[in-house]
Amino acid sequence: MTEYAARHESRFVKLLIQQNEIGGKRKTAAATKQLEQAQTCIAEVNRIIKRLYEDNVSGKISDERFMELSADYEQEQRELKDRAAALQEELSKSQAATVNAEKFDNARDFAQIG
């Protein structure tokens, strides 16, 4: 492999970039789907917390039960928001890596021309 890379540097670099892009696209698609799911869950937990509040105000559930349930849902919401932030950061890094790979490839092509 080292010999091939040395003899065919340009082709080898392009193959590495292509493989990186294919893997990156899969990871990006999975992370995007997970982020969308987390955002949907966050919105659903918001709706649940609002309903809990309304049920408490109307007397359908006790203050004690409201406090227990709202604490659980707020914890779940914090975890979901943390997960969404981590996924967003992963997507940003992936996008930056793709841009850097393209810049590297363009710079290398330019250097070969010059």
Secondary structure, DSSP 8 states (H G I E B T S, - for coil): -HHHHHHTHHHHHHHHHHHHHHHHHHHHHHHHHHHHHHHHHHHHHHHHHHHHHHHHHHTSS-HHHHHHHHHHHHHHHHHHHHHHHHHHHHHHHHHHHHHHHHHHHHHHHHHHH-
